[in-house]
Amino acid sequence: MDEKVRVLLVEDHPHMRKSLRRLLESDSAIEIVGEASDGREGVEMCVKLKPDVVLLDVGLPVMDGIEACRMMREKEPSAKIIMLTSHNNERDIFASLAAGANGYCLKDSDFRKFPQIVQTVKGGDLWLDAVIAAKVLKVLPTTASTLISQKLPAEQQIVYEPLSKREVEVLELLVDGLSNSDIAARMGIGIETVKTHIKSILGKLAVSDRTQAAIKALRAGII
């Protein structure tokens, strides 16, 4: 039998913490190992409890969630961190990704997806709500590439199966925001060939969509 995913909740609103706990514990594969109500306490509990996944509010007292995320990545790099927020401003999004967050979710998202989000991030994939992903793709590869790739400690280096030269070319155009048909035209190849390359890229990077591939590629320094 597989071990449960151990989750730490760091959220200053008691009602939200209670709702998250109730929802996540409805999944028999998830165990809540602790709760914290401010960023500093969250960092301390992360080091003490060594959770698999941390659900971390952005707007925390004492120490904000972004700084707490950065410290968790330094002190407990194996923990996966999902940021939670009621806002979708670009500064918080990219600052969170730069701090090493593995996911970014809005609190008004469909709560029924949260067990799936936890499992996805625990498995090594990035998770971004659709509205967040749209913001990330809009500014790639300028602002996002700078923020996402900076100050990642050695413990956070991303392991992936090497891409072929052709796959890297496709990935560069994907990060530039080109559609499959645009990539095909730019490279002088068929659209089905582009789809085959993208499928291979997603598989090698162990991600499920183009946005996650772009972010992971930038973090890993592939492009």
Backbone as CSV, one residue per row, in Angstrom:
resi,resn,N_x,N_y,N_z,CA_x,CA_y,CA_z,C_x,C_y,C_z
1,MET,0.838,-1.192,0.000,0.000,0.000,0.000,0.880,1.251,0.000
2,ASP,0.619,2.231,-0.873,1.409,3.440,-0.966,1.244,4.276,0.296
3,GLU,2.330,4.995,0.668,2.261,5.884,1.817,1.406,7.094,1.483
4,LYS,0.783,7.660,2.502,-0.044,8.837,2.301,0.824,10.052,2.008
5,VAL,0.247,11.004,1.277,0.915,12.279,1.039,0.750,13.119,2.300
6,ARG,1.852,13.524,2.893,1.841,14.272,4.152,1.785,15.769,3.848
7,VAL,0.754,16.437,4.327,0.498,17.836,3.961,0.526,18.744,5.187
8,LEU,1.196,19.888,5.036,1.198,20.931,6.050,0.369,22.107,5.541
9,LEU,-0.575,22.592,6.345,-1.402,23.741,5.989,-0.871,24.986,6.678
10,VAL,-0.571,26.034,5.893,-0.112,27.304,6.459,-1.058,28.391,5.959
11,GLU,-2.009,28.755,6.805,-3.085,29.670,6.433,-3.552,30.394,7.698
12,ASP,-3.676,31.733,7.633,-4.001,32.480,8.843,-5.491,32.570,9.138
13,HIS,-6.341,32.206,8.192,-7.784,32.253,8.431,-8.278,30.879,8.909
14,PRO,-8.746,30.775,10.143,-9.169,29.480,10.695,-10.217,28.770,9.853
15,HIS,-11.185,29.529,9.311,-12.234,28.899,8.519,-11.654,28.257,7.263
16,MET,-10.721,28.954,6.616,-10.095,28.399,5.420,-9.283,27.159,5.749
17,ARG,-8.537,27.202,6.852,-7.758,26.030,7.261,-8.674,24.831,7.510
18,LYS,-9.784,25.102,8.206,-10.727,24.027,8.519,-11.319,23.436,7.247
19,SER,-11.664,24.292,6.295,-12.247,23.824,5.030,-11.243,22.993,4.247
20,LEU,-9.996,23.460,4.195,-8.958,22.720,3.476,-8.692,21.370,4.132
21,ARG,-8.617,21.367,5.455,-8.374,20.109,6.164,-9.489,19.107,5.885
22,ARG,-10.728,19.568,5.993,-11.861,18.676,5.785,-11.860,18.110,4.362
23,LEU,-11.571,18.965,3.397,-11.563,18.530,2.005,-10.441,17.540,1.738
24,LEU,-9.233,17.871,2.160,-8.086,17.016,1.867,-8.165,15.692,2.604
25,GLU,-8.681,15.720,3.835,-8.773,14.473,4.595,-9.879,13.567,4.082
26,SER,-10.719,14.092,3.183,-11.726,13.225,2.554,-11.067,12.271,1.557
27,ASP,-9.816,12.569,1.199,-9.041,11.691,0.322,-8.182,10.790,1.203
28,SER,-8.411,9.498,1.127,-7.711,8.557,2.005,-6.217,8.498,1.740
29,ALA,-5.767,9.080,0.621,-4.338,9.048,0.284,-3.599,10.270,0.828
30,ILE,-4.308,11.165,1.541,-3.711,12.400,2.045,-3.847,12.470,3.559
31,GLU,-2.774,12.901,4.232,-2.768,13.065,5.683,-2.316,14.483,6.032
32,ILE,-3.075,15.198,6.832,-2.679,16.518,7.306,-1.797,16.320,8.534
33,VAL,-0.539,16.734,8.447,0.397,16.485,9.542,0.561,17.692,10.454
34,GLY,0.052,18.863,10.026,0.178,20.030,10.881,-0.474,21.255,10.280
35,GLU,-0.671,22.271,11.126,-1.247,23.540,10.694,-0.444,24.680,11.315
36,ALA,-0.324,25.775,10.563,0.333,26.974,11.070,-0.468,28.184,10.621
37,SER,-0.379,29.273,11.398,-1.180,30.455,11.086,-0.359,31.672,10.666
38,ASP,0.982,31.532,10.622,1.804,32.620,10.096,3.036,32.033,9.410
39,GLY,3.733,32.865,8.646,4.834,32.366,7.835,5.991,31.805,8.638
40,ARG,6.373,32.475,9.698,7.510,32.004,10.498,7.209,30.655,11.135
41,GLU,5.992,30.526,11.687,5.589,29.245,12.271,5.551,28.171,11.195
42,GLY,5.101,28.556,9.998,5.041,27.600,8.900,6.412,27.052,8.545
43,VAL,7.424,27.921,8.493,8.794,27.481,8.197,9.288,26.524,9.280
44,GLU,9.057,26.884,10.524,9.499,26.039,11.646,8.848,24.664,11.588
45,MET,7.547,24.632,11.283,6.845,23.351,11.228,7.265,22.539,10.016
46,CYS,7.586,23.219,8.923,8.058,22.513,7.731,9.367,21.784,8.026
47,VAL,10.282,22.461,8.724,11.556,21.849,9.086,11.346,20.696,10.069
48,LYS,10.439,20.885,11.017,10.202,19.869,12.048,9.455,18.651,11.500
49,LEU,8.420,18.893,10.713,7.537,17.809,10.282,7.944,17.174,8.957
50,LYS,8.722,17.890,8.146,9.180,17.403,6.842,8.018,16.866,5.988
51,PRO,7.036,17.709,5.691,5.883,17.272,4.890,6.272,17.040,3.432
52,ASP,5.443,16.286,2.734,5.640,16.112,1.297,5.207,17.365,0.551
53,VAL,4.093,17.954,0.997,3.502,19.116,0.331,3.096,20.150,1.374
54,VAL,3.343,21.423,1.055,2.897,22.521,1.914,1.903,23.366,1.128
55,LEU,0.723,23.590,1.704,-0.224,24.557,1.157,0.026,25.860,1.897
56,LEU,0.502,26.873,1.187,1.046,28.080,1.801,0.341,29.333,1.294
57,ASP,-0.326,30.028,2.194,-1.002,31.271,1.828,0.029,32.350,1.506
58,VAL,-0.238,33.167,0.496,0.675,34.245,0.128,0.654,35.356,1.171
59,GLY,-0.537,35.764,1.603,-0.672,36.905,2.500,-0.721,36.522,3.954
60,LEU,0.418,36.144,4.520,0.478,35.710,5.921,1.045,36.806,6.821
61,PRO,0.659,36.799,8.108,1.268,37.725,9.069,2.651,37.241,9.497
62,VAL,3.385,38.120,10.193,4.726,37.864,10.734,5.753,37.710,9.613
63,MET,5.548,36.759,8.718,6.390,36.568,7.534,5.478,36.211,6.374
64,ASP,5.572,36.950,5.265,4.652,36.670,4.158,4.969,35.330,3.505
65,GLY,4.002,34.825,2.744,4.133,33.496,2.170,5.281,33.351,1.195
66,ILE,5.602,34.405,0.463,6.688,34.319,-0.525,8.036,34.146,0.167
67,GLU,8.271,34.929,1.222,9.513,34.777,1.987,9.544,33.422,2.689
68,ALA,8.386,32.988,3.203,8.313,31.679,3.849,8.625,30.570,2.845
69,CYS,8.117,30.713,1.620,8.396,29.736,0.563,9.895,29.660,0.303
70,ARG,10.532,30.811,0.188,11.968,30.856,-0.078,12.754,30.150,1.028
71,MET,12.358,30.392,2.279,13.066,29.782,3.397,12.813,28.279,3.477
72,MET,11.590,27.866,3.153,11.288,26.431,3.134,12.122,25.714,2.089
73,ARG,12.286,26.339,0.923,13.073,25.713,-0.138,14.532,25.571,0.287
74,GLU,15.030,26.535,1.078,16.408,26.477,1.551,16.588,25.432,2.654
75,LYS,15.640,25.376,3.573,15.769,24.523,4.745,15.243,23.108,4.533
76,GLU,14.224,22.957,3.687,13.605,21.648,3.450,13.291,21.521,1.961
77,PRO,14.336,21.401,1.118,14.158,21.449,-0.337,13.319,20.323,-0.927
78,SER,13.125,19.237,-0.189,12.334,18.129,-0.734,10.831,18.412,-0.681
79,ALA,10.422,19.365,0.143,8.994,19.685,0.266,8.497,20.405,-0.985
80,LYS,7.328,20.016,-1.471,6.677,20.696,-2.594,5.756,21.778,-2.020
81,ILE,5.757,22.951,-2.642,5.014,24.082,-2.086,3.982,24.602,-3.070
82,ILE,2.737,24.657,-2.614,1.630,25.193,-3.408,1.184,26.498,-2.762
83,MET,1.291,27.597,-3.489,0.879,28.892,-2.973,-0.632,29.056,-3.130
84,LEU,-1.254,29.662,-2.127,-2.687,29.936,-2.148,-2.905,31.440,-2.017
85,THR,-3.836,31.987,-2.780,-4.099,33.415,-2.705,-5.497,33.739,-3.211
86,SER,-5.988,34.888,-2.791,-7.272,35.379,-3.303,-7.058,36.311,-4.482
87,HIS,-5.804,36.630,-4.780,-5.488,37.599,-5.829,-4.639,36.941,-6.916
88,ASN,-4.651,37.532,-8.098,-3.858,36.971,-9.198,-2.935,38.016,-9.824
89,ASN,-2.382,38.911,-8.956,-1.487,39.928,-9.507,-0.158,39.303,-9.922
90,GLU,0.416,39.843,-10.980,1.602,39.253,-11.591,2.811,39.267,-10.659
91,ARG,2.952,40.320,-9.854,4.115,40.397,-8.962,4.159,39.187,-8.035
92,ASP,3.037,38.857,-7.393,3.015,37.714,-6.473,3.228,36.394,-7.215
93,ILE,2.648,36.284,-8.402,2.796,35.056,-9.183,4.261,34.779,-9.469
94,PHE,4.938,35.736,-10.069,6.321,35.508,-10.486,7.289,35.493,-9.307
95,ALA,6.994,36.261,-8.268,7.826,36.210,-7.070,7.723,34.832,-6.418
96,SER,6.528,34.248,-6.433,6.332,32.911,-5.856,7.083,31.858,-6.659
97,LEU,6.992,31.946,-7.985,7.698,30.985,-8.829,9.205,31.127,-8.669
98,ALA,9.664,32.369,-8.566,11.090,32.604,-8.365,11.554,32.066,-7.022
99,ALA,10.672,32.108,-6.020,11.018,31.605,-4.690,11.052,30.083,-4.647
100,GLY,10.572,29.438,-5.712,10.633,27.983,-5.786,9.312,27.270,-5.623
101,ALA,8.192,28.001,-5.703,6.884,27.356,-5.562,6.648,26.356,-6.686
102,ASN,5.966,25.269,-6.346,5.637,24.224,-7.316,4.220,24.340,-7.843
103,GLY,3.451,25.256,-7.267,2.079,25.448,-7.708,1.562,26.789,-7.244
104,TYR,0.523,27.288,-7.917,-0.057,28.584,-7.560,-1.558,28.490,-7.815
105,CYS,-2.340,28.545,-6.741,-3.779,28.332,-6.850,-4.564,29.485,-6.240
106,LEU,-5.656,29.828,-6.876,-6.563,30.835,-6.333,-7.529,30.176,-5.354
107,LYS,-7.848,30.885,-4.282,-8.727,30.326,-3.263,-10.163,30.157,-3.753
108,ASP,-10.515,30.861,-4.837,-11.868,30.682,-5.370,-11.918,29.601,-6.447
109,SER,-10.840,28.811,-6.554,-10.846,27.672,-7.470,-11.822,26.608,-6.972
110,ASP,-12.128,25.680,-7.817,-12.985,24.562,-7.431,-12.256,23.733,-6.378
111,PHE,-12.704,23.812,-5.132,-12.019,23.130,-4.035,-11.946,21.615,-4.247
112,ARG,-12.856,21.082,-5.034,-12.845,19.639,-5.250,-11.593,19.176,-5.975
113,LYS,-10.886,20.119,-6.598,-9.663,19.770,-7.326,-8.427,19.716,-6.426
114,PHE,-8.549,20.216,-5.201,-7.360,20.345,-4.369,-6.671,19.014,-4.068
115,PRO,-7.388,17.919,-3.796,-6.678,16.646,-3.632,-5.883,16.268,-4.884
116,GLN,-6.463,16.507,-6.056,-5.763,16.220,-7.305,-4.534,17.120,-7.452
117,ILE,-4.671,18.395,-7.085,-3.549,19.330,-7.176,-2.408,18.866,-6.273
118,VAL,-2.743,18.473,-5.055,-1.728,17.993,-4.113,-1.008,16.771,-4.688
119,GLN,-1.762,15.827,-5.223,-1.158,14.614,-5.782,-0.288,14.946,-6.990
120,THR,-0.748,15.877,-7.821,0.007,16.260,-9.020,1.343,16.877,-8.644
121,VAL,1.319,17.807,-7.699,2.550,18.469,-7.277,3.474,17.501,-6.552
122,LYS,2.906,16.623,-5.727,3.718,15.603,-5.046,4.433,14.732,-6.066
123,GLY,3.778,14.483,-7.193,4.379,13.656,-8.231,5.463,14.339,-9.038
124,GLY,5.686,15.622,-8.796,6.778,16.318,-9.471,6.371,17.310,-10.535
125,ASP,5.072,17.424,-10.809,4.602,18.379,-11.824,4.304,19.736,-11.197
126,LEU,4.352,20.764,-12.013,3.907,22.088,-11.601,2.400,22.190,-11.789
127,TRP,1.768,23.048,-10.998,0.330,23.276,-11.158,0.057,24.773,-11.122
128,LEU,-0.603,25.261,-12.163,-1.042,26.653,-12.201,-2.507,26.683,-12.588
129,ASP,-3.320,27.452,-11.849,-4.693,27.657,-12.281,-4.688,28.266,-13.675
130,ALA,-5.748,28.033,-14.428,-5.793,28.483,-15.820,-5.546,29.982,-15.964
131,VAL,-6.161,30.784,-15.087,-5.989,32.232,-15.186,-4.551,32.627,-14.876
132,ILE,-3.892,31.884,-13.996,-2.490,32.148,-13.672,-1.603,31.745,-14.848
133,ALA,-1.900,30.587,-15.434,-1.123,30.124,-16.579,-1.174,31.123,-17.724
134,ALA,-2.342,31.723,-17.933,-2.492,32.709,-19.007,-1.584,33.914,-18.765
135,LYS,-1.483,34.350,-17.517,-0.618,35.484,-17.183,0.847,35.125,-17.397
136,VAL,1.208,33.889,-17.026,2.597,33.457,-17.182,2.982,33.411,-18.664
137,LEU,2.133,32.808,-19.483,2.433,32.702,-20.910,2.477,34.068,-21.578
138,LYS,1.689,34.999,-21.078,1.619,36.330,-21.685,2.961,37.050,-21.639
139,VAL,3.713,36.833,-20.566,4.964,37.566,-20.406,6.214,36.737,-20.680
140,LEU,6.070,35.429,-20.850,7.232,34.627,-21.208,7.736,35.075,-22.578
141,PRO,9.067,35.085,-22.805,10.107,34.631,-21.886,10.848,35.763,-21.190
142,THR,10.264,36.951,-21.075,10.975,38.099,-20.517,10.963,38.114,-18.999
143,THR,9.946,38.729,-18.405,9.903,38.852,-16.950,9.953,37.492,-16.267
144,ALA,9.141,36.552,-16.756,9.070,35.252,-16.103,10.396,34.518,-16.150
145,SER,11.080,34.565,-17.296,12.336,33.832,-17.423,13.370,34.352,-16.440
146,THR,13.396,35.668,-16.214,14.351,36.249,-15.280,14.031,35.831,-13.853
147,LEU,12.761,35.946,-13.465,12.370,35.655,-12.090,12.426,34.170,-11.768
148,ILE,11.957,33.348,-12.702,11.873,31.916,-12.428,13.251,31.278,-12.340
149,SER,14.192,31.776,-13.134,15.495,31.117,-13.212,16.491,31.620,-12.183
150,GLN,16.178,32.694,-11.453,17.172,33.257,-10.553,17.175,32.603,-9.186
151,LYS,18.352,32.554,-8.580,18.544,32.177,-7.180,17.940,30.823,-6.811
152,LEU,18.045,29.845,-7.684,17.597,28.503,-7.321,18.783,27.729,-6.755
153,PRO,18.725,27.281,-5.485,19.842,26.558,-4.901,20.068,25.230,-5.591
154,ALA,21.251,24.663,-5.362,21.619,23.414,-6.030,20.640,22.295,-5.749
155,GLU,20.047,22.307,-4.535,19.116,21.243,-4.160,17.868,21.248,-5.022
156,GLN,17.595,22.385,-5.705,16.380,22.506,-6.503,16.628,22.224,-7.986
157,GLN,17.842,21.807,-8.336,18.106,21.518,-9.739,17.127,20.464,-10.244
158,ILE,16.596,20.706,-11.430,15.549,19.848,-11.978,16.158,18.760,-12.851
159,VAL,15.819,17.527,-12.557,16.316,16.403,-13.335,15.303,16.075,-14.424
160,TYR,15.778,15.904,-15.651,14.887,15.595,-16.751,15.642,14.766,-17.780
161,GLU,14.914,14.055,-18.607,15.523,13.295,-19.693,15.970,14.268,-20.774
162,PRO,17.217,14.179,-21.245,17.735,15.147,-22.219,16.857,15.246,-23.468
163,LEU,16.669,16.471,-23.944,15.906,16.721,-25.163,16.831,16.713,-26.366
164,SER,16.279,16.327,-27.501,17.055,16.385,-28.738,17.193,17.838,-29.181
165,LYS,18.110,18.101,-30.098,18.308,19.460,-30.605,17.013,19.994,-31.215
166,ARG,16.306,19.148,-31.934,15.050,19.559,-32.570,13.988,19.877,-31.515
167,GLU,13.928,19.072,-30.454,12.958,19.308,-29.385,13.247,20.631,-28.671
168,VAL,14.524,20.947,-28.479,14.882,22.219,-27.859,14.425,23.381,-28.735
169,GLU,14.571,23.237,-30.060,14.116,24.284,-30.980,12.604,24.493,-30.865
170,VAL,11.863,23.388,-30.802,10.407,23.468,-30.646,10.066,24.118,-29.312
171,LEU,10.772,23.711,-28.263,10.514,24.239,-26.923,10.760,25.749,-26.867
172,GLU,11.807,26.228,-27.521,12.096,27.667,-27.541,10.949,28.447,-28.169
173,LEU,10.384,27.911,-29.243,9.268,28.586,-29.907,8.000,28.485,-29.064
174,LEU,7.846,27.363,-28.389,6.701,27.192,-27.490,6.748,28.236,-26.374
175,VAL,7.935,28.442,-25.798,8.101,29.433,-24.742,7.828,30.841,-25.261
176,ASP,8.120,31.083,-26.535,7.835,32.388,-27.142,6.340,32.604,-27.365
177,GLY,5.535,31.559,-27.078,4.091,31.697,-27.183,3.506,31.319,-28.532
178,LEU,4.297,30.691,-29.418,3.792,30.330,-30.736,2.859,29.131,-30.652
179,SER,1.842,29.122,-31.505,0.921,27.993,-31.596,1.589,26.862,-32.369
180,ASN,0.957,25.698,-32.360,1.509,24.569,-33.117,1.661,24.898,-34.594
181,SER,0.657,25.566,-35.165,0.726,25.894,-36.599,1.830,26.912,-36.875
182,ASP,2.020,27.860,-35.948,3.087,28.845,-36.121,4.461,28.185,-36.019
183,ILE,4.594,27.249,-35.072,5.861,26.518,-34.930,6.151,25.723,-36.198
184,ALA,5.125,25.076,-36.724,5.294,24.290,-37.956,5.762,25.180,-39.104
185,ALA,5.132,26.352,-39.257,5.509,27.272,-40.328,6.924,27.794,-40.136
186,ARG,7.267,28.137,-38.901,8.595,28.693,-38.613,9.698,27.664,-38.891
187,MET,9.414,26.401,-38.554,10.444,25.370,-38.699,10.370,24.632,-40.027
188,GLY,9.310,24.871,-40.804,9.175,24.206,-42.091,8.881,22.721,-41.967
189,ILE,8.082,22.363,-40.933,7.713,20.966,-40.736,6.195,20.870,-40.605
190,GLY,5.664,19.659,-40.655,4.226,19.465,-40.560,3.727,19.652,-39.140
191,ILE,2.454,20.015,-39.006,1.900,20.255,-37.680,1.847,18.969,-36.849
192,GLU,1.655,17.825,-37.508,1.646,16.555,-36.770,3.028,16.255,-36.211
193,THR,4.070,16.663,-36.946,5.435,16.493,-36.443,5.654,17.366,-35.218
194,VAL,5.107,18.586,-35.256,5.197,19.481,-34.101,4.514,18.844,-32.896
195,LYS,3.327,18.307,-33.107,2.592,17.670,-32.009,3.380,16.494,-31.428
196,THR,4.049,15.754,-32.299,4.859,14.621,-31.837,6.021,15.108,-30.975
197,HIS,6.672,16.184,-31.424,7.778,16.756,-30.652,7.295,17.250,-29.291
198,ILE,6.146,17.931,-29.268,5.628,18.475,-28.010,5.246,17.354,-27.049
199,LYS,4.645,16.310,-27.585,4.304,15.156,-26.743,5.559,14.563,-26.122
200,SER,6.616,14.477,-26.904,7.880,13.941,-26.392,8.480,14.868,-25.337
201,ILE,8.405,16.170,-25.595,8.930,17.157,-24.646,8.207,17.050,-23.304
202,LEU,6.868,16.987,-23.341,6.088,16.886,-22.111,6.457,15.622,-21.339
203,GLY,6.645,14.535,-22.076,7.008,13.280,-21.429,8.377,13.337,-20.781
204,LYS,9.348,13.909,-21.492,10.712,13.973,-20.955,10.812,14.920,-19.758
205,LEU,10.031,15.980,-19.785,10.064,16.936,-18.674,9.116,16.541,-17.544
206,ALA,8.335,15.477,-17.778,7.377,14.980,-16.775,6.379,16.055,-16.372
207,VAL,5.805,16.728,-17.372,4.774,17.729,-17.133,3.575,17.400,-18.013
208,SER,2.444,18.078,-17.759,1.217,17.719,-18.464,0.726,18.758,-19.461
209,ASP,1.352,19.947,-19.479,0.899,20.929,-20.447,2.023,21.873,-20.846
210,ARG,1.750,22.743,-21.821,2.760,23.617,-22.391,3.295,24.634,-21.384
211,THR,2.405,25.175,-20.555,2.846,26.166,-19.577,3.826,25.554,-18.590
212,GLN,3.493,24.380,-18.065,4.387,23.708,-17.131,5.720,23.394,-17.793
213,ALA,5.683,23.006,-19.080,6.914,22.721,-19.815,7.779,23.974,-19.921
214,ALA,7.152,25.115,-20.223,7.889,26.369,-20.361,8.565,26.740,-19.043
215,ILE,7.814,26.674,-17.944,8.370,27.063,-16.645,9.497,26.101,-16.227
216,LYS,9.267,24.822,-16.424,10.285,23.849,-16.019,11.553,24.006,-16.854
217,ALA,11.373,24.296,-18.145,12.531,24.496,-19.018,13.349,25.711,-18.581
218,LEU,12.651,26.774,-18.195,13.341,27.982,-17.740,14.062,27.735,-16.421
219,ARG,13.385,27.029,-15.516,14.013,26.728,-14.224,15.246,25.851,-14.402
220,ALA,15.171,24.902,-15.312,16.268,23.949,-15.501,17.385,24.515,-16.359
221,GLY,17.152,25.686,-16.952,18.185,26.284,-17.794,18.331,25.613,-19.147
222,ILE,17.265,24.926,-19.595,17.325,24.248,-20.893,17.375,25.269,-22.010
223,ILE,16.672,26.397,-21.818,16.632,27.441,-22.846,16.982,28.790,-22.226
